[in-house]
Amino acid sequence: MEKKDKLYMSIYNDYYSGLLTEYQSQLISMYYDEDLSLLEMADRLSISPQGVRDALKRAEKTLEELEAKLHLVKKSEAIKELLENLKDKVSDSDKEEINKAIELLEN
């Protein structure tokens, strides 16, 4: 998996964690945010590394399917890009408002 793909898994988890089980979201967070190995995760969760891998793959697939159906991350990135482009065309006071909108999209 490429570095970009790893970043997207973390972003997808930010957007869709409420639609995963708590366990699935925890696995994604441990692997992508905390950068734990499968063995470290297995030790923490008291299960086999293969069990962690299987559950992690299912969670990843679920996140990818959610984004493929809902496109929330894709839409959010497109809106941020449009707002960034608008900043060059507006007054300084409007730029502040645009920055607030971008910040809301990022959090």
Jmol script that loads the backbone (N, CA, C; Angstrom):
load data "model"
ATOM      1  N   MET A   1       0.837  -1.177   0.000  1.00  0.00           N
ATOM      2  CA  MET A   1       0.000   0.000   0.000  1.00  0.00           C
ATOM      3  C   MET A   1       0.886   1.245   0.000  1.00  0.00           C
ATOM      4  N   GLU A   2       0.581   2.181  -0.872  1.00  0.00           N
ATOM      5  CA  GLU A   2       1.356   3.404  -0.978  1.00  0.00           C
ATOM      6  C   GLU A   2       1.107   4.323   0.215  1.00  0.00           C
ATOM      7  N   LYS A   3       2.029   5.235   0.410  1.00  0.00           N
ATOM      8  CA  LYS A   3       1.924   6.193   1.505  1.00  0.00           C
ATOM      9  C   LYS A   3       0.614   6.984   1.399  1.00  0.00           C
ATOM     10  N   LYS A   4       0.240   7.388   0.182  1.00  0.00           N
ATOM     11  CA  LYS A   4      -0.997   8.138  -0.044  1.00  0.00           C
ATOM     12  C   LYS A   4      -2.208   7.309   0.386  1.00  0.00           C
ATOM     13  N   ASP A   5      -2.196   6.029   0.051  1.00  0.00           N
ATOM     14  CA  ASP A   5      -3.300   5.148   0.428  1.00  0.00           C
ATOM     15  C   ASP A   5      -3.414   5.038   1.938  1.00  0.00           C
ATOM     16  N   LYS A   6      -2.278   4.985   2.622  1.00  0.00           N
ATOM     17  CA  LYS A   6      -2.285   4.907   4.083  1.00  0.00           C
ATOM     18  C   LYS A   6      -2.896   6.175   4.674  1.00  0.00           C
ATOM     19  N   LEU A   7      -2.551   7.312   4.108  1.00  0.00           N
ATOM     20  CA  LEU A   7      -3.123   8.567   4.578  1.00  0.00           C
ATOM     21  C   LEU A   7      -4.631   8.559   4.381  1.00  0.00           C
ATOM     22  N   TYR A   8      -5.075   8.062   3.235  1.00  0.00           N
ATOM     23  CA  TYR A   8      -6.509   8.042   2.970  1.00  0.00           C
ATOM     24  C   TYR A   8      -7.263   7.111   3.918  1.00  0.00           C
ATOM     25  N   MET A   9      -6.675   6.011   4.317  1.00  0.00           N
ATOM     26  CA  MET A   9      -7.342   5.141   5.277  1.00  0.00           C
ATOM     27  C   MET A   9      -7.592   5.881   6.587  1.00  0.00           C
ATOM     28  N   SER A  10      -6.628   6.639   7.015  1.00  0.00           N
ATOM     29  CA  SER A  10      -6.775   7.421   8.233  1.00  0.00           C
ATOM     30  C   SER A  10      -7.859   8.482   8.056  1.00  0.00           C
ATOM     31  N   ILE A  11      -7.858   9.136   6.910  1.00  0.00           N
ATOM     32  CA  ILE A  11      -8.883  10.154   6.621  1.00  0.00           C
ATOM     33  C   ILE A  11     -10.262   9.503   6.536  1.00  0.00           C
ATOM     34  N   TYR A  12     -10.356   8.383   5.842  1.00  0.00           N
ATOM     35  CA  TYR A  12     -11.635   7.678   5.760  1.00  0.00           C
ATOM     36  C   TYR A  12     -12.143   7.324   7.152  1.00  0.00           C
ATOM     37  N   ASN A  13     -11.249   6.897   8.015  1.00  0.00           N
ATOM     38  CA  ASN A  13     -11.647   6.549   9.379  1.00  0.00           C
ATOM     39  C   ASN A  13     -12.176   7.789  10.108  1.00  0.00           C
ATOM     40  N   ASP A  14     -11.564   8.945   9.867  1.00  0.00           N
ATOM     41  CA  ASP A  14     -12.062  10.178  10.467  1.00  0.00           C
ATOM     42  C   ASP A  14     -13.497  10.462  10.026  1.00  0.00           C
ATOM     43  N   TYR A  15     -13.786  10.257   8.767  1.00  0.00           N
ATOM     44  CA  TYR A  15     -15.112  10.535   8.223  1.00  0.00           C
ATOM     45  C   TYR A  15     -16.142   9.464   8.582  1.00  0.00           C
ATOM     46  N   TYR A  16     -15.747   8.209   8.515  1.00  0.00           N
ATOM     47  CA  TYR A  16     -16.721   7.122   8.567  1.00  0.00           C
ATOM     48  C   TYR A  16     -16.633   6.244   9.816  1.00  0.00           C
ATOM     49  N   SER A  17     -15.819   6.618  10.798  1.00  0.00           N
ATOM     50  CA  SER A  17     -15.645   5.745  11.967  1.00  0.00           C
ATOM     51  C   SER A  17     -16.963   5.437  12.669  1.00  0.00           C
ATOM     52  N   GLY A  18     -17.894   6.374  12.621  1.00  0.00           N
ATOM     53  CA  GLY A  18     -19.199   6.142  13.243  1.00  0.00           C
ATOM     54  C   GLY A  18     -20.005   5.055  12.561  1.00  0.00           C
ATOM     55  N   LEU A  19     -19.623   4.691  11.346  1.00  0.00           N
ATOM     56  CA  LEU A  19     -20.324   3.641  10.610  1.00  0.00           C
ATOM     57  C   LEU A  19     -19.637   2.281  10.729  1.00  0.00           C
ATOM     58  N   LEU A  20     -18.456   2.277  11.348  1.00  0.00           N
ATOM     59  CA  LEU A  20     -17.742   1.031  11.629  1.00  0.00           C
ATOM     60  C   LEU A  20     -18.080   0.584  13.045  1.00  0.00           C
ATOM     61  N   THR A  21     -17.739  -0.656  13.343  1.00  0.00           N
ATOM     62  CA  THR A  21     -17.830  -1.060  14.742  1.00  0.00           C
ATOM     63  C   THR A  21     -16.701  -0.356  15.486  1.00  0.00           C
ATOM     64  N   GLU A  22     -16.837  -0.234  16.783  1.00  0.00           N
ATOM     65  CA  GLU A  22     -15.788   0.400  17.575  1.00  0.00           C
ATOM     66  C   GLU A  22     -14.464  -0.346  17.403  1.00  0.00           C
ATOM     67  N   TYR A  23     -14.546  -1.668  17.334  1.00  0.00           N
ATOM     68  CA  TYR A  23     -13.359  -2.505  17.157  1.00  0.00           C
ATOM     69  C   TYR A  23     -12.677  -2.218  15.823  1.00  0.00           C
ATOM     70  N   GLN A  24     -13.453  -2.116  14.748  1.00  0.00           N
ATOM     71  CA  GLN A  24     -12.878  -1.839  13.433  1.00  0.00           C
ATOM     72  C   GLN A  24     -12.206  -0.471  13.411  1.00  0.00           C
ATOM     73  N   SER A  25     -12.869   0.517  13.965  1.00  0.00           N
ATOM     74  CA  SER A  25     -12.295   1.856  14.013  1.00  0.00           C
ATOM     75  C   SER A  25     -11.013   1.866  14.837  1.00  0.00           C
ATOM     76  N   GLN A  26     -11.011   1.119  15.929  1.00  0.00           N
ATOM     77  CA  GLN A  26      -9.821   1.021  16.773  1.00  0.00           C
ATOM     78  C   GLN A  26      -8.663   0.392  15.994  1.00  0.00           C
ATOM     79  N   LEU A  27      -8.935  -0.654  15.243  1.00  0.00           N
ATOM     80  CA  LEU A  27      -7.893  -1.304  14.446  1.00  0.00           C
ATOM     81  C   LEU A  27      -7.290  -0.342  13.423  1.00  0.00           C
ATOM     82  N   ILE A  28      -8.143   0.376  12.719  1.00  0.00           N
ATOM     83  CA  ILE A  28      -7.667   1.336  11.722  1.00  0.00           C
ATOM     84  C   ILE A  28      -6.812   2.400  12.395  1.00  0.00           C
ATOM     85  N   SER A  29      -7.269   2.905  13.510  1.00  0.00           N
ATOM     86  CA  SER A  29      -6.532   3.940  14.236  1.00  0.00           C
ATOM     87  C   SER A  29      -5.178   3.429  14.729  1.00  0.00           C
ATOM     88  N   MET A  30      -5.168   2.229  15.271  1.00  0.00           N
ATOM     89  CA  MET A  30      -3.916   1.666  15.773  1.00  0.00           C
ATOM     90  C   MET A  30      -2.911   1.476  14.639  1.00  0.00           C
ATOM     91  N   TYR A  31      -3.379   0.985  13.517  1.00  0.00           N
ATOM     92  CA  TYR A  31      -2.478   0.661  12.412  1.00  0.00           C
ATOM     93  C   TYR A  31      -2.032   1.908  11.650  1.00  0.00           C
ATOM     94  N   TYR A  32      -2.983   2.786  11.331  1.00  0.00           N
ATOM     95  CA  TYR A  32      -2.657   3.933  10.477  1.00  0.00           C
ATOM     96  C   TYR A  32      -2.267   5.190  11.252  1.00  0.00           C
ATOM     97  N   ASP A  33      -2.861   5.420  12.400  1.00  0.00           N
ATOM     98  CA  ASP A  33      -2.552   6.632  13.159  1.00  0.00           C
ATOM     99  C   ASP A  33      -1.391   6.415  14.136  1.00  0.00           C
ATOM    100  N   GLU A  34      -1.428   5.279  14.830  1.00  0.00           N
ATOM    101  CA  GLU A  34      -0.371   4.995  15.805  1.00  0.00           C
ATOM    102  C   GLU A  34       0.813   4.262  15.184  1.00  0.00           C
ATOM    103  N   ASP A  35       0.655   3.788  13.956  1.00  0.00           N
ATOM    104  CA  ASP A  35       1.700   3.095  13.209  1.00  0.00           C
ATOM    105  C   ASP A  35       2.206   1.844  13.928  1.00  0.00           C
ATOM    106  N   LEU A  36       1.263   1.112  14.535  1.00  0.00           N
ATOM    107  CA  LEU A  36       1.627  -0.136  15.199  1.00  0.00           C
ATOM    108  C   LEU A  36       1.717  -1.263  14.183  1.00  0.00           C
ATOM    109  N   SER A  37       2.571  -2.216  14.446  1.00  0.00           N
ATOM    110  CA  SER A  37       2.662  -3.398  13.588  1.00  0.00           C
ATOM    111  C   SER A  37       1.517  -4.343  13.939  1.00  0.00           C
ATOM    112  N   LEU A  38       1.301  -5.323  13.076  1.00  0.00           N
ATOM    113  CA  LEU A  38       0.267  -6.317  13.348  1.00  0.00           C
ATOM    114  C   LEU A  38       0.579  -7.077  14.637  1.00  0.00           C
ATOM    115  N   LEU A  39       1.845  -7.353  14.858  1.00  0.00           N
ATOM    116  CA  LEU A  39       2.249  -8.065  16.074  1.00  0.00           C
ATOM    117  C   LEU A  39       1.974  -7.223  17.317  1.00  0.00           C
ATOM    118  N   GLU A  40       2.302  -5.941  17.257  1.00  0.00           N
ATOM    119  CA  GLU A  40       2.035  -5.062  18.401  1.00  0.00           C
ATOM    120  C   GLU A  40       0.529  -4.967  18.681  1.00  0.00           C
ATOM    121  N   MET A  41      -0.231  -4.893  17.622  1.00  0.00           N
ATOM    122  CA  MET A  41      -1.688  -4.842  17.783  1.00  0.00           C
ATOM    123  C   MET A  41      -2.211  -6.140  18.377  1.00  0.00           C
ATOM    124  N   ALA A  42      -1.684  -7.251  17.886  1.00  0.00           N
ATOM    125  CA  ALA A  42      -2.106  -8.558  18.384  1.00  0.00           C
ATOM    126  C   ALA A  42      -1.808  -8.692  19.874  1.00  0.00           C
ATOM    127  N   ASP A  43      -0.645  -8.229  20.290  1.00  0.00           N
ATOM    128  CA  ASP A  43      -0.291  -8.272  21.708  1.00  0.00           C
ATOM    129  C   ASP A  43      -1.254  -7.431  22.536  1.00  0.00           C
ATOM    130  N   ARG A  44      -1.562  -6.238  22.051  1.00  0.00           N
ATOM    131  CA  ARG A  44      -2.476  -5.350  22.769  1.00  0.00           C
ATOM    132  C   ARG A  44      -3.881  -5.933  22.879  1.00  0.00           C
ATOM    133  N   LEU A  45      -4.301  -6.591  21.811  1.00  0.00           N
ATOM    134  CA  LEU A  45      -5.676  -7.095  21.744  1.00  0.00           C
ATOM    135  C   LEU A  45      -5.808  -8.556  22.175  1.00  0.00           C
ATOM    136  N   SER A  46      -4.682  -9.175  22.466  1.00  0.00           N
ATOM    137  CA  SER A  46      -4.653 -10.587  22.879  1.00  0.00           C
ATOM    138  C   SER A  46      -5.292 -11.507  21.850  1.00  0.00           C
ATOM    139  N   ILE A  47      -4.960 -11.262  20.576  1.00  0.00           N
ATOM    140  CA  ILE A  47      -5.393 -12.159  19.504  1.00  0.00           C
ATOM    141  C   ILE A  47      -4.190 -12.407  18.601  1.00  0.00           C
ATOM    142  N   SER A  48      -4.347 -13.298  17.642  1.00  0.00           N
ATOM    143  CA  SER A  48      -3.237 -13.628  16.749  1.00  0.00           C
ATOM    144  C   SER A  48      -3.014 -12.512  15.731  1.00  0.00           C
ATOM    145  N   PRO A  49      -1.789 -12.388  15.234  1.00  0.00           N
ATOM    146  CA  PRO A  49      -1.535 -11.407  14.172  1.00  0.00           C
ATOM    147  C   PRO A  49      -2.407 -11.642  12.932  1.00  0.00           C
ATOM    148  N   GLN A  50      -2.661 -12.920  12.641  1.00  0.00           N
ATOM    149  CA  GLN A  50      -3.534 -13.236  11.498  1.00  0.00           C
ATOM    150  C   GLN A  50      -4.952 -12.737  11.748  1.00  0.00           C
ATOM    151  N   GLY A  51      -5.421 -12.857  12.979  1.00  0.00           N
ATOM    152  CA  GLY A  51      -6.748 -12.343  13.338  1.00  0.00           C
ATOM    153  C   GLY A  51      -6.819 -10.830  13.178  1.00  0.00           C
ATOM    154  N   VAL A  52      -5.746 -10.162  13.580  1.00  0.00           N
ATOM    155  CA  VAL A  52      -5.673  -8.700  13.414  1.00  0.00           C
ATOM    156  C   VAL A  52      -5.698  -8.359  11.934  1.00  0.00           C
ATOM    157  N   ARG A  53      -4.881  -9.054  11.151  1.00  0.00           N
ATOM    158  CA  ARG A  53      -4.798  -8.778   9.716  1.00  0.00           C
ATOM    159  C   ARG A  53      -6.145  -8.961   9.039  1.00  0.00           C
ATOM    160  N   ASP A  54      -6.830 -10.055   9.345  1.00  0.00           N
ATOM    161  CA  ASP A  54      -8.130 -10.323   8.724  1.00  0.00           C
ATOM    162  C   ASP A  54      -9.148  -9.248   9.082  1.00  0.00           C
ATOM    163  N   ALA A  55      -9.204  -8.887  10.361  1.00  0.00           N
ATOM    164  CA  ALA A  55     -10.156  -7.870  10.812  1.00  0.00           C
ATOM    165  C   ALA A  55      -9.804  -6.500  10.224  1.00  0.00           C
ATOM    166  N   LEU A  56      -8.516  -6.206  10.123  1.00  0.00           N
ATOM    167  CA  LEU A  56      -8.070  -4.936   9.558  1.00  0.00           C
ATOM    168  C   LEU A  56      -8.446  -4.856   8.082  1.00  0.00           C
ATOM    169  N   LYS A  57      -8.246  -5.920   7.344  1.00  0.00           N
ATOM    170  CA  LYS A  57      -8.593  -5.944   5.917  1.00  0.00           C
ATOM    171  C   LYS A  57     -10.097  -5.742   5.722  1.00  0.00           C
ATOM    172  N   ARG A  58     -10.910  -6.349   6.581  1.00  0.00           N
ATOM    173  CA  ARG A  58     -12.364  -6.152   6.485  1.00  0.00           C
ATOM    174  C   ARG A  58     -12.731  -4.693   6.759  1.00  0.00           C
ATOM    175  N   ALA A  59     -12.096  -4.093   7.754  1.00  0.00           N
ATOM    176  CA  ALA A  59     -12.363  -2.693   8.086  1.00  0.00           C
ATOM    177  C   ALA A  59     -11.943  -1.779   6.936  1.00  0.00           C
ATOM    178  N   GLU A  60     -10.776  -2.045   6.343  1.00  0.00           N
ATOM    179  CA  GLU A  60     -10.306  -1.256   5.204  1.00  0.00           C
ATOM    180  C   GLU A  60     -11.287  -1.355   4.038  1.00  0.00           C
ATOM    181  N   LYS A  61     -11.751  -2.547   3.780  1.00  0.00           N
ATOM    182  CA  LYS A  61     -12.695  -2.759   2.674  1.00  0.00           C
ATOM    183  C   LYS A  61     -13.985  -1.989   2.931  1.00  0.00           C
ATOM    184  N   THR A  62     -14.454  -2.013   4.169  1.00  0.00           N
ATOM    185  CA  THR A  62     -15.666  -1.289   4.518  1.00  0.00           C
ATOM    186  C   THR A  62     -15.482   0.209   4.301  1.00  0.00           C
ATOM    187  N   LEU A  63     -14.341   0.755   4.740  1.00  0.00           N
ATOM    188  CA  LEU A  63     -14.075   2.180   4.547  1.00  0.00           C
ATOM    189  C   LEU A  63     -14.024   2.539   3.065  1.00  0.00           C
ATOM    190  N   GLU A  64     -13.362   1.721   2.284  1.00  0.00           N
ATOM    191  CA  GLU A  64     -13.271   1.982   0.845  1.00  0.00           C
ATOM    192  C   GLU A  64     -14.644   1.926   0.188  1.00  0.00           C
ATOM    193  N   GLU A  65     -15.490   0.990   0.604  1.00  0.00           N
ATOM    194  CA  GLU A  65     -16.841   0.883   0.058  1.00  0.00           C
ATOM    195  C   GLU A  65     -17.691   2.099   0.445  1.00  0.00           C
ATOM    196  N   LEU A  66     -17.540   2.558   1.686  1.00  0.00           N
ATOM    197  CA  LEU A  66     -18.282   3.743   2.123  1.00  0.00           C
ATOM    198  C   LEU A  66     -17.892   4.967   1.304  1.00  0.00           C
ATOM    199  N   GLU A  67     -16.608   5.169   1.094  1.00  0.00           N
ATOM    200  CA  GLU A  67     -16.167   6.317   0.300  1.00  0.00           C
ATOM    201  C   GLU A  67     -16.624   6.171  -1.150  1.00  0.00           C
ATOM    202  N   ALA A  68     -16.591   4.968  -1.691  1.00  0.00           N
ATOM    203  CA  ALA A  68     -17.032   4.746  -3.066  1.00  0.00           C
ATOM    204  C   ALA A  68     -18.519   5.076  -3.233  1.00  0.00           C
ATOM    205  N   LYS A  69     -19.309   4.868  -2.196  1.00  0.00           N
ATOM    206  CA  LYS A  69     -20.748   5.153  -2.264  1.00  0.00           C
ATOM    207  C   LYS A  69     -21.077   6.596  -1.906  1.00  0.00           C
ATOM    208  N   LEU A  70     -20.416   7.143  -0.895  1.00  0.00           N
ATOM    209  CA  LEU A  70     -20.793   8.452  -0.360  1.00  0.00           C
ATOM    210  C   LEU A  70     -19.923   9.608  -0.858  1.00  0.00           C
ATOM    211  N   HIS A  71     -18.693   9.343  -1.197  1.00  0.00           N
ATOM    212  CA  HIS A  71     -17.759  10.343  -1.736  1.00  0.00           C
ATOM    213  C   HIS A  71     -17.555  11.553  -0.826  1.00  0.00           C
ATOM    214  N   LEU A  72     -17.674  11.394   0.470  1.00  0.00           N
ATOM    215  CA  LEU A  72     -17.530  12.531   1.378  1.00  0.00           C
ATOM    216  C   LEU A  72     -16.125  13.112   1.367  1.00  0.00           C
ATOM    217  N   VAL A  73     -15.114  12.268   1.337  1.00  0.00           N
ATOM    218  CA  VAL A  73     -13.734  12.748   1.331  1.00  0.00           C
ATOM    219  C   VAL A  73     -13.453  13.461   0.004  1.00  0.00           C
ATOM    220  N   LYS A  74     -13.859  12.861  -1.080  1.00  0.00           N
ATOM    221  CA  LYS A  74     -13.647  13.448  -2.404  1.00  0.00           C
ATOM    222  C   LYS A  74     -14.334  14.812  -2.509  1.00  0.00           C
ATOM    223  N   LYS A  75     -15.574  14.900  -2.031  1.00  0.00           N
ATOM    224  CA  LYS A  75     -16.313  16.162  -2.085  1.00  0.00           C
ATOM    225  C   LYS A  75     -15.665  17.213  -1.192  1.00  0.00           C
ATOM    226  N   SER A  76     -15.239  16.815  -0.026  1.00  0.00           N
ATOM    227  CA  SER A  76     -14.607  17.739   0.904  1.00  0.00           C
ATOM    228  C   SER A  76     -13.321  18.306   0.310  1.00  0.00           C
ATOM    229  N   GLU A  77     -12.524  17.461  -0.306  1.00  0.00           N
ATOM    230  CA  GLU A  77     -11.283  17.920  -0.939  1.00  0.00           C
ATOM    231  C   GLU A  77     -11.565  18.870  -2.099  1.00  0.00           C
ATOM    232  N   ALA A  78     -12.607  18.598  -2.865  1.00  0.00           N
ATOM    233  CA  ALA A  78     -12.968  19.477  -3.977  1.00  0.00           C
ATOM    234  C   ALA A  78     -13.425  20.842  -3.463  1.00  0.00           C
ATOM    235  N   ILE A  79     -14.191  20.849  -2.396  1.00  0.00           N
ATOM    236  CA  ILE A  79     -14.652  22.113  -1.811  1.00  0.00           C
ATOM    237  C   ILE A  79     -13.466  22.904  -1.273  1.00  0.00           C
ATOM    238  N   LYS A  80     -12.542  22.224  -0.584  1.00  0.00           N
ATOM    239  CA  LYS A  80     -11.345  22.915  -0.073  1.00  0.00           C
ATOM    240  C   LYS A  80     -10.548  23.539  -1.219  1.00  0.00           C
ATOM    241  N   GLU A  81     -10.402  22.822  -2.301  1.00  0.00           N
ATOM    242  CA  GLU A  81      -9.659  23.332  -3.451  1.00  0.00           C
ATOM    243  C   GLU A  81     -10.345  24.565  -4.040  1.00  0.00           C
ATOM    244  N   LEU A  82     -11.665  24.524  -4.169  1.00  0.00           N
ATOM    245  CA  LEU A  82     -12.402  25.683  -4.676  1.00  0.00           C
ATOM    246  C   LEU A  82     -12.248  26.885  -3.757  1.00  0.00           C
ATOM    247  N   LEU A  83     -12.314  26.641  -2.458  1.00  0.00           N
ATOM    248  CA  LEU A  83     -12.151  27.735  -1.504  1.00  0.00           C
ATOM    249  C   LEU A  83     -10.745  28.326  -1.565  1.00  0.00           C
ATOM    250  N   GLU A  84      -9.741  27.468  -1.698  1.00  0.00           N
ATOM    251  CA  GLU A  84      -8.361  27.959  -1.820  1.00  0.00           C
ATOM    252  C   GLU A  84      -8.214  28.840  -3.063  1.00  0.00           C
ATOM    253  N   ASN A  85      -8.834  28.437  -4.161  1.00  0.00           N
ATOM    254  CA  ASN A  85      -8.771  29.225  -5.394  1.00  0.00           C
ATOM    255  C   ASN A  85      -9.495  30.558  -5.249  1.00  0.00           C
ATOM    256  N   LEU A  86     -10.564  30.574  -4.474  1.00  0.00           N
ATOM    257  CA  LEU A  86     -11.320  31.810  -4.248  1.00  0.00           C
ATOM    258  C   LEU A  86     -10.542  32.831  -3.430  1.00  0.00           C
ATOM    259  N   LYS A  87      -9.679  32.353  -2.568  1.00  0.00           N
ATOM    260  CA  LYS A  87      -8.933  33.262  -1.697  1.00  0.00           C
ATOM    261  C   LYS A  87      -8.139  34.294  -2.486  1.00  0.00           C
ATOM    262  N   ASP A  88      -7.662  33.939  -3.646  1.00  0.00           N
ATOM    263  CA  ASP A  88      -6.877  34.858  -4.469  1.00  0.00           C
ATOM    264  C   ASP A  88      -7.751  35.936  -5.126  1.00  0.00           C
ATOM    265  N   LYS A  89      -9.055  35.769  -5.093  1.00  0.00           N
ATOM    266  CA  LYS A  89      -9.953  36.656  -5.833  1.00  0.00           C
ATOM    267  C   LYS A  89     -10.815  37.547  -4.938  1.00  0.00           C
ATOM    268  N   VAL A  90     -10.581  37.485  -3.631  1.00  0.00           N
ATOM    269  CA  VAL A  90     -11.448  38.226  -2.713  1.00  0.00           C
ATOM    270  C   VAL A  90     -10.632  39.145  -1.803  1.00  0.00           C
ATOM    271  N   SER A  91     -11.354  39.987  -1.085  1.00  0.00           N
ATOM    272  CA  SER A  91     -10.709  40.913  -0.155  1.00  0.00           C
ATOM    273  C   SER A  91     -10.145  40.168   1.048  1.00  0.00           C
ATOM    274  N   ASP A  92      -9.318  40.879   1.827  1.00  0.00           N
ATOM    275  CA  ASP A  92      -8.699  40.263   2.999  1.00  0.00           C
ATOM    276  C   ASP A  92      -9.732  39.813   4.028  1.00  0.00           C
ATOM    277  N   SER A  93     -10.784  40.593   4.216  1.00  0.00           N
ATOM    278  CA  SER A  93     -11.807  40.200   5.200  1.00  0.00           C
ATOM    279  C   SER A  93     -12.536  38.930   4.745  1.00  0.00           C
ATOM    280  N   ASP A  94     -12.744  38.808   3.442  1.00  0.00           N
ATOM    281  CA  ASP A  94     -13.383  37.597   2.923  1.00  0.00           C
ATOM    282  C   ASP A  94     -12.445  36.397   3.017  1.00  0.00           C
ATOM    283  N   LYS A  95     -11.148  36.643   2.881  1.00  0.00           N
ATOM    284  CA  LYS A  95     -10.174  35.556   3.003  1.00  0.00           C
ATOM    285  C   LYS A  95     -10.248  34.916   4.383  1.00  0.00           C
ATOM    286  N   GLU A  96     -10.478  35.753   5.383  1.00  0.00           N
ATOM    287  CA  GLU A  96     -10.594  35.242   6.750  1.00  0.00           C
ATOM    288  C   GLU A  96     -11.780  34.285   6.873  1.00  0.00           C
ATOM    289  N   GLU A  97     -12.885  34.645   6.266  1.00  0.00           N
ATOM    290  CA  GLU A  97     -14.073  33.783   6.278  1.00  0.00           C
ATOM    291  C   GLU A  97     -13.822  32.479   5.520  1.00  0.00           C
ATOM    292  N   ILE A  98     -13.133  32.586   4.420  1.00  0.00           N
ATOM    293  CA  ILE A  98     -12.805  31.387   3.642  1.00  0.00           C
ATOM    294  C   ILE A  98     -11.883  30.483   4.446  1.00  0.00           C
ATOM    295  N   ASN A  99     -10.922  31.058   5.125  1.00  0.00           N
ATOM    296  CA  ASN A  99     -10.019  30.261   5.973  1.00  0.00           C
ATOM    297  C   ASN A  99     -10.791  29.531   7.059  1.00  0.00           C
ATOM    298  N   LYS A 100     -11.801  30.178   7.630  1.00  0.00           N
ATOM    299  CA  LYS A 100     -12.646  29.528   8.651  1.00  0.00           C
ATOM    300  C   LYS A 100     -13.407  28.347   8.044  1.00  0.00           C
ATOM    301  N   ALA A 101     -13.899  28.532   6.830  1.00  0.00           N
ATOM    302  CA  ALA A 101     -14.619  27.451   6.149  1.00  0.00           C
ATOM    303  C   ALA A 101     -13.696  26.272   5.856  1.00  0.00           C
ATOM    304  N   ILE A 102     -12.486  26.570   5.410  1.00  0.00           N
ATOM    305  CA  ILE A 102     -11.504  25.508   5.142  1.00  0.00           C
ATOM    306  C   ILE A 102     -11.159  24.774   6.429  1.00  0.00           C
ATOM    307  N   GLU A 103     -10.975  25.526   7.499  1.00  0.00           N
ATOM    308  CA  GLU A 103     -10.667  24.907   8.795  1.00  0.00           C
ATOM    309  C   GLU A 103     -11.783  23.971   9.245  1.00  0.00           C
ATOM    310  N   LEU A 104     -13.028  24.376   9.033  1.00  0.00           N
ATOM    311  CA  LEU A 104     -14.153  23.503   9.386  1.00  0.00           C
ATOM    312  C   LEU A 104     -14.127  22.196   8.588  1.00  0.00           C
ATOM    313  N   LEU A 105     -13.779  22.296   7.328  1.00  0.00           N
ATOM    314  CA  LEU A 105     -13.701  21.099   6.496  1.00  0.00           C
ATOM    315  C   LEU A 105     -12.569  20.165   6.935  1.00  0.00           C
ATOM    316  N   GLU A 106     -11.500  20.747   7.466  1.00  0.00           N
ATOM    317  CA  GLU A 106     -10.347  19.934   7.855  1.00  0.00           C
ATOM    318  C   GLU A 106     -10.532  19.274   9.213  1.00  0.00           C
ATOM    319  N   ASN A 107     -11.439  19.756  10.025  1.00  0.00           N
ATOM    320  CA  ASN A 107     -11.634  19.186  11.367  1.00  0.00           C
ATOM    321  C   ASN A 107     -12.812  18.290  11.456  1.00  0.00           C
TER     322      ASN A 107
END
end "model"
wireframe off; spacefill off
backbone 0.3
color backbone group
